[in-house]
Amino acid sequence: MDEDNNNQNQNQVSDDIEMIEDKEGNAPEIAERTGKLRGELKKCDQEKKEYLDGWQRAKADFINYKKDEAKRFEDILQFVSRGMIEDILPTLDSFDLALRHGFPAEAEKGILLIRTQLTDALKKRGLAEIEVKAGDEFNPETHESVGEVESSYPAGSIAEEVQKGYMLAERVIRPTRVRLGKGE
C-alpha cells in the first residue's frame, strides 16, 4: 500500500515536470518547481518511513504484551492450582494414615483405590511426590528434619519418612518430613 502511494507520488512529480517543461522559456520557474516537487517527495518518503517504523514498534509492543499476558495468566493458574493442591494434601495424609492402621481387605482396597484416583488427578495438574527411602542423604531443599532416631544408617542420613513431601512444577510446595539417624 505504501509502495503504491510512493509510485503515485513519483508519477505525479513526473507529470508536473513534463507540464512545466512544455512551457518554453520558463527555465527558472521549472527549476524552482522541480526543486519544490523533489522536496515534497523527500518529505513524503520520510513520513512513510516514520509511519512504518511506528507501526512496526507498535506491532512488536503488542506481541510482547500478548506474551506477558500469557505468562501472567499462567502464573495465576499455577498460583490457584498450588493453593488448591495444598488444601488437598492433608486429605492424602489422612488416607495414608488410615491405610497404616489396617482395615478388612475389601475396605483397604476401596480406600487405596480412592487415594490412587485422587493422586492421579493431582499428578495431571503437575503434582509429584518427593521420593525418599531410608538411608538417603538429607537434602534441606526437599526435606525437613523433625527429629532423630537410633538407626543403623550414618548420622545425618534419613532413617524414616514421617510425612510425604510434594513438588508442583518443579517447586517444593511441602518438604518431606523425616527423622534422621543418629548413627551407630
GIHU-V512305 format. One record per residue. N is the residue number from 0. D_LAST is the distance of its C-alpha to the last C-alpha in Angstrom with 1 decimal. Layout:
n->N d_last->D_LAST
n->N d_last->D_LAST
//
This chain:
n->0 d_last->84.2
n->1 d_last->84.0
n->2 d_last->85.4
n->3 d_last->88.4
n->4 d_last->89.2
n->5 d_last->89.0
n->6 d_last->91.4
n->7 d_last->93.7
n->8 d_last->93.8
n->9 d_last->94.6
n->10 d_last->97.3
n->11 d_last->98.8
n->12 d_last->98.8
n->13 d_last->100.6
n->14 d_last->103.1
n->15 d_last->103.8
n->16 d_last->104.2
n->17 d_last->106.7
n->18 d_last->108.7
n->19 d_last->109.0
n->20 d_last->110.0
n->21 d_last->112.8
n->22 d_last->114.5
n->23 d_last->116.5
n->24 d_last->116.6
n->25 d_last->113.6
n->26 d_last->111.4
n->27 d_last->110.0
n->28 d_last->109.4
n->29 d_last->107.7
n->30 d_last->105.4
n->31 d_last->104.5
n->32 d_last->103.9
n->33 d_last->101.8
n->34 d_last->99.7
n->35 d_last->99.2
n->36 d_last->98.1
n->37 d_last->95.7
n->38 d_last->94.2
n->39 d_last->93.8
n->40 d_last->92.2
n->41 d_last->89.7
n->42 d_last->89.0
n->43 d_last->88.4
n->44 d_last->86.1
n->45 d_last->84.1
n->46 d_last->83.9
n->47 d_last->82.8
n->48 d_last->79.9
n->49 d_last->78.8
n->50 d_last->78.9
n->51 d_last->76.9
n->52 d_last->74.3
n->53 d_last->74.0
n->54 d_last->73.7
n->55 d_last->71.0
n->56 d_last->69.0
n->57 d_last->69.4
n->58 d_last->68.2
n->59 d_last->65.1
n->60 d_last->64.4
n->61 d_last->64.8
n->62 d_last->62.4
n->63 d_last->59.8
n->64 d_last->60.4
n->65 d_last->59.8
n->66 d_last->56.5
n->67 d_last->55.4
n->68 d_last->56.4
n->69 d_last->54.6
n->70 d_last->51.4
n->71 d_last->51.8
n->72 d_last->52.5
n->73 d_last->49.3
n->74 d_last->47.3
n->75 d_last->48.8
n->76 d_last->48.1
n->77 d_last->44.5
n->78 d_last->44.2
n->79 d_last->45.8
n->80 d_last->43.7
n->81 d_last->40.5
n->82 d_last->41.6
n->83 d_last->42.5
n->84 d_last->39.3
n->85 d_last->37.2
n->86 d_last->39.3
n->87 d_last->38.7
n->88 d_last->34.8
n->89 d_last->34.4
n->90 d_last->36.5
n->91 d_last->34.2
n->92 d_last->31.3
n->93 d_last->33.5
n->94 d_last->34.1
n->95 d_last->30.3
n->96 d_last->29.8
n->97 d_last->32.8
n->98 d_last->31.7
n->99 d_last->28.3
n->100 d_last->30.4
n->101 d_last->32.4
n->102 d_last->36.1
n->103 d_last->38.7
n->104 d_last->38.7
n->105 d_last->41.7
n->106 d_last->40.6
n->107 d_last->37.1
n->108 d_last->39.0
n->109 d_last->41.3
n->110 d_last->38.5
n->111 d_last->36.7
n->112 d_last->40.0
n->113 d_last->40.7
n->114 d_last->37.3
n->115 d_last->37.8
n->116 d_last->41.3
n->117 d_last->40.1
n->118 d_last->37.3
n->119 d_last->39.8
n->120 d_last->42.3
n->121 d_last->39.8
n->122 d_last->38.8
n->123 d_last->42.5
n->124 d_last->42.4
n->125 d_last->39.6
n->126 d_last->36.5
n->127 d_last->33.3
n->128 d_last->30.0
n->129 d_last->27.0
n->130 d_last->25.0
n->131 d_last->21.2
n->132 d_last->18.7
n->133 d_last->15.0
n->134 d_last->13.2
n->135 d_last->16.2
n->136 d_last->16.1
n->137 d_last->17.1
n->138 d_last->20.9
n->139 d_last->22.5
n->140 d_last->25.8
n->141 d_last->25.1
n->142 d_last->22.1
n->143 d_last->21.9
n->144 d_last->18.7
n->145 d_last->19.4
n->146 d_last->16.2
n->147 d_last->12.4
n->148 d_last->10.6
n->149 d_last->7.5
n->150 d_last->6.9
n->151 d_last->6.0
n->152 d_last->7.5
n->153 d_last->7.2
n->154 d_last->7.7
n->155 d_last->11.4
n->156 d_last->11.9
n->157 d_last->13.7
n->158 d_last->12.2
n->159 d_last->15.7
n->160 d_last->19.3
n->161 d_last->21.1
n->162 d_last->24.4
n->163 d_last->26.0
n->164 d_last->27.2
n->165 d_last->30.5
n->166 d_last->32.5
n->167 d_last->36.3
n->168 d_last->38.2
n->169 d_last->35.1
n->170 d_last->34.3
n->171 d_last->31.5
n->172 d_last->33.1
n->173 d_last->30.0
n->174 d_last->26.5
n->175 d_last->23.9
n->176 d_last->22.0
n->177 d_last->18.3
n->178 d_last->15.2
n->179 d_last->12.4
n->180 d_last->8.7
n->181 d_last->6.8
n->182 d_last->3.8
n->183 d_last->0.0
//
